[in-house]
Amino acid sequence: MSTLKERLLTNWHLMRIFRLGIGLMMLVMGFQSKDWMLGLFSTFFLYQAITDTGCCGTRGCSTPPNWKSRNPAETMKETTIEYEEIK
C-alpha cells in the first residue's frame, strides 16, 4: 500500500490537474458568491484530484495490468474454436 505522501506527489497527469483546477475554481466561486452548495460540490473534484480517483474508483475503468503477462500459446489453447459446417 502506498503512503499518502507518495500518492500526493506522484502520478500527476492531465486529468488529475484538470480536476484540481476545476475544484479550486468552484471553491473560490462558491466563497465569492456565498453559495455553499457550489462549495460542497467542489470538494468532490478536490477529493478526486488529491486521491487520484475517478468516478469508477482508482483505475476502475482501466484494463488489468497483467493482461500482457500471459503466454500467447496458452491463450490460444484456452480459446480454441470449433466450427461446424451447415449445408
Secondary structure, 3 states (H helix, E strand, C coil): CCCHHHHHHCCCCHHHHHHHHHHHHHHHHHHHHCCHHHHHHHHHHHHHHHHCCECCECCCCCCCHHHHHCCHHHHHHHCCCCCCCCC
